[in-house]
Amino acid sequence: MQTATATKTARTFNPPANGAKPAAAVSGMSPIGDKPAAPAAPEELFNIAVAAINKRFKMGTLERLAIERPDLAAEIARAMDRVEITWRESGPVGSPAFKLALRTWYDLVILAIDYFEDGKK
């Protein structure tokens, strides 16, 4: 019985011959479908987040936020500090800590934008 399990396991794992890389690694494509691989460099991830924010951002949002919601403005500032710290620690590839810090900062900025778009005071 154990032999059958070992054989089955051996069949499901078939590493590339002669140390060849899988096609996805060579082509720069994601192993799932034909989508490009997700960016991994911190700068690229940050630029994507900023571009998404800029599509919705209105001038004066952060200044108005500092007056009307200083708690949220302070939270955004702390989140940006965390992005900067984890970016420096991350190296050439965005670490999980950097990605979490970036996501937190992004979500808070979007929350601030939504706060004013929805007319909340």
C-alpha positions as semicolon CSV with decimal commas, in nm:
position;residue;x (nm);y (nm);z (nm)
1;M;0,000;0,000;0,000
2;Q;0,281;0,241;0,081
3;T;0,442;0,169;-0,255
4;A;0,129;0,277;-0,439
5;T;0,121;0,605;-0,242
6;A;0,488;0,673;-0,314
7;T;0,436;0,599;-0,683
8;K;0,130;0,824;-0,697
9;T;0,324;1,106;-0,529
10;A;0,612;1,059;-0,769
11;R;0,375;1,093;-1,063
12;T;0,224;1,421;-0,941
13;F;0,563;1,586;-0,893
14;N;0,757;1,607;-1,216
15;P;1,039;1,862;-1,197
16;P;1,169;2,006;-1,524
17;A;1,452;1,808;-1,679
18;N;1,810;1,934;-1,659
19;G;1,722;2,219;-1,423
20;A;1,505;2,391;-1,686
21;K;1,271;2,659;-1,556
22;P;0,896;2,630;-1,605
23;A;0,764;2,824;-1,903
24;A;0,599;3,084;-1,675
25;A;0,932;3,169;-1,513
26;V;1,105;3,209;-1,849
27;S;0,828;3,403;-2,023
28;G;0,748;3,641;-1,736
29;M;0,388;3,521;-1,750
30;S;0,184;3,409;-1,453
31;P;0,157;3,032;-1,413
32;I;-0,220;3,087;-1,405
33;G;-0,346;3,173;-1,751
34;D;-0,186;3,427;-1,983
35;K;-0,174;3,720;-1,742
36;P;0,161;3,893;-1,680
37;A;0,326;3,798;-1,354
38;A;0,237;4,022;-1,062
39;P;0,493;4,295;-0,997
40;A;0,716;4,226;-0,704
41;A;0,946;4,529;-0,674
42;P;0,838;4,769;-0,397
43;E;0,865;5,071;-0,627
44;E;0,642;4,908;-0,887
45;L;0,383;4,806;-0,627
46;F;0,387;5,156;-0,478
47;N;0,345;5,317;-0,821
48;I;0,044;5,096;-0,893
49;A;-0,116;5,195;-0,561
50;V;-0,052;5,566;-0,621
51;A;-0,191;5,546;-0,976
52;A;-0,511;5,386;-0,842
53;I;-0,541;5,656;-0,574
54;N;-0,477;5,935;-0,824
55;K;-0,774;5,824;-1,034
56;R;-1,005;5,924;-0,747
57;F;-0,804;6,178;-0,549
58;K;-0,913;6,541;-0,536
59;M;-0,675;6,823;-0,445
60;G;-0,722;6,939;-0,088
61;T;-0,843;6,604;0,044
62;L;-0,556;6,557;0,287
63;E;-0,567;6,919;0,406
64;R;-0,943;6,898;0,465
65;L;-0,896;6,562;0,634
66;A;-0,643;6,713;0,877
67;I;-0,907;6,966;0,984
68;E;-1,218;6,747;0,988
69;R;-1,074;6,405;1,075
70;P;-0,734;6,453;1,242
71;D;-0,755;6,096;1,376
72;L;-0,773;5,950;1,024
73;A;-0,505;6,191;0,897
74;A;-0,272;6,075;1,176
75;E;-0,348;5,711;1,097
76;I;-0,261;5,769;0,729
77;A;0,066;5,936;0,830
78;R;0,157;5,641;1,055
79;A;0,069;5,399;0,777
80;M;0,296;5,587;0,534
81;D;0,577;5,575;0,789
82;R;0,530;5,197;0,805
83;V;0,541;5,177;0,423
84;E;0,872;5,365;0,421
85;I;1,024;5,149;0,696
86;T;0,920;4,819;0,540
87;W;1,029;4,940;0,194
88;R;1,383;5,002;0,322
89;E;1,385;4,659;0,490
90;S;1,229;4,484;0,191
91;G;1,512;4,487;-0,060
92;P;1,451;4,438;-0,434
93;V;1,137;4,226;-0,383
94;G;0,837;4,348;-0,185
95;S;0,825;4,157;0,141
96;P;0,496;4,044;0,293
97;A;0,541;4,317;0,558
98;F;0,583;4,581;0,287
99;K;0,279;4,457;0,096
100;L;0,069;4,464;0,414
101;A;0,188;4,814;0,501
102;L;0,117;4,934;0,148
103;R;-0,231;4,778;0,149
104;T;-0,307;4,939;0,487
105;W;-0,195;5,284;0,366
106;Y;-0,387;5,245;0,039
107;D;-0,706;5,139;0,219
108;L;-0,683;5,435;0,458
109;V;-0,634;5,686;0,175
110;I;-0,931;5,537;-0,012
111;L;-1,132;5,559;0,310
112;A;-1,046;5,930;0,331
113;I;-1,146;5,984;-0,032
114;D;-1,473;5,799;0,026
115;Y;-1,536;6,006;0,337
116;F;-1,553;6,325;0,130
117;E;-1,711;6,175;-0,181
118;D;-2,001;6,043;0,025
119;G;-2,051;6,390;0,176
120;K;-1,990;6,269;0,531
121;K;-1,894;6,521;0,795
